[in-house]
């Protein structure tokens, strides 16, 4: 039987994970960073602020880009953060997976997309052309 054992969060803010087989630890423990909720909010907002004009990321892509560092990978959590705290960053550069915005924000987002030259397909962003990932050129 294989299980995963979790150690308590230590003062160094890492969480220890190791695989246990038949009651014995095997392999080298893996240290994963623990990010507080406030630090995660800041990480989301910093990443969104780095998205170049005319490019976009989906909520899921933002979550995936931060998953290894934070241990979180929830598009819904990114959406909630953007709804509560995203007014100071380029909120219109984070869209759903199909390239759309919520209906109440669609008109303003479309105006911003047009002013930045974001590639569009009808009423949504052309995700194939406009998607951006951290580390890509601007």
C-alpha positions in Angstrom: 0.0 0.0 0.0 1.3 3.4 -0.9 0.3 6.5 1.0 1.4 10.1 1.2 2.4 11.6 4.5 2.1 15.3 5.3 4.2 17.0 7.9 3.1 20.1 9.7 4.0 23.5 8.2 7.3 24.5 9.7 8.7 27.9 10.5 10.5 27.9 7.2 7.1 27.8 5.5 7.6 24.6 3.6 5.5 21.5 3.7 7.2 18.1 3.6 5.7 15.4 1.4 7.1 11.9 1.2 5.9 8.6 -0.1 5.4 5.8 2.4 5.3 2.2 1.2 4.4 -0.6 3.6 5.1 1.7 6.6 8.6 2.8 5.4 9.5 6.2 3.7 11.0 5.8 0.3 12.8 8.3 -1.8 13.8 11.8 -1.0 11.2 14.1 0.6 9.8 16.8 -1.6 9.6 20.3 -0.1 6.7 22.4 -1.4 6.4 26.1 -0.6 3.4 27.2 1.3 1.8 30.5 0.1 -0.6 32.4 2.2 -3.9 33.6 0.7 -2.7 37.2 0.7 0.6 36.1 -1.1 -1.5 34.2 -3.7 -3.6 37.3 -4.4 -0.5 39.4 -4.9 1.0 36.7 -7.2 -2.2 36.7 -9.3 -2.2 40.4 -9.6 1.5 40.6 -10.4 1.1 38.0 -13.2 -1.9 39.8 -14.6 0.0 43.1 -14.6 2.7 41.5 -16.7 0.3 40.4 -19.5 1.3 42.7 -22.5 -1.3 44.9 -24.2 -3.1 43.1 -26.9 -2.5 39.7 -25.3 -4.7 37.7 -22.8 -4.6 34.7 -20.4 -7.5 32.6 -19.3 -8.4 32.2 -15.7 -7.2 28.6 -15.9 -3.9 29.6 -17.5 -3.2 32.1 -14.7 -4.0 29.4 -12.1 -1.7 26.9 -14.0 1.1 29.4 -14.2 1.1 29.8 -10.5 0.3 26.2 -9.5 3.8 24.9 -8.9 4.8 27.9 -6.8 1.6 28.2 -4.8 0.1 24.7 -4.6 -3.2 26.1 -5.9 -4.6 25.6 -9.4 -8.2 26.9 -9.4 -9.5 29.0 -12.2 -12.5 29.9 -10.0 -10.2 31.2 -7.3 -8.4 33.4 -9.9 -11.8 34.7 -11.0 -12.8 35.5 -7.5 -9.5 37.4 -6.9 -10.0 39.3 -10.2 -13.6 40.2 -9.2 -12.5 41.5 -5.8 -9.0 43.0 -6.4 -8.5 43.2 -10.2 -9.5 46.8 -10.8 -6.0 48.1 -10.5 -4.5 45.8 -13.1 -5.4 44.9 -16.7 -8.5 42.9 -15.7 -9.7 42.8 -19.4 -6.6 40.7 -20.2 -8.0 37.8 -18.2 -10.9 36.0 -19.9 -12.6 32.7 -19.8 -11.4 29.7 -21.8 -13.5 30.7 -24.8 -12.2 34.3 -24.8 -15.3 35.9 -23.4 -16.0 38.2 -20.4 -19.0 38.2 -18.1 -21.9 40.0 -19.9 -21.8 43.0 -17.5 -18.1 43.7 -18.4 -18.2 42.7 -22.1 -18.8 46.2 -23.5 -16.0 47.9 -21.6 -13.7 45.0 -22.2 -14.3 45.1 -25.9 -13.5 48.8 -26.0 -10.2 48.1 -24.2 -9.4 45.1 -26.5 -10.0 47.3 -29.6 -7.8 50.1 -28.2 -5.0 47.6 -27.5 -5.3 45.8 -30.9 -6.2 42.5 -29.3 -7.2 39.9 -32.0 -11.0 39.3 -31.8 -13.4 36.9 -33.3 -16.9 38.5 -33.2 -17.6 39.3 -29.5 -14.7 37.5 -28.0 -10.9 37.3 -28.0 -9.3 35.0 -30.5 -7.5 32.8 -28.0 -5.4 31.0 -30.6 -3.7 34.3 -31.6 -3.9 36.4 -28.4 -3.0 33.9 -25.7 0.1 34.7 -23.7 2.2 32.7 -21.3 4.8 34.0 -18.8 8.3 33.9 -20.4 7.0 34.5 -23.9 8.2 37.6 -25.7 6.0 40.7 -25.6 
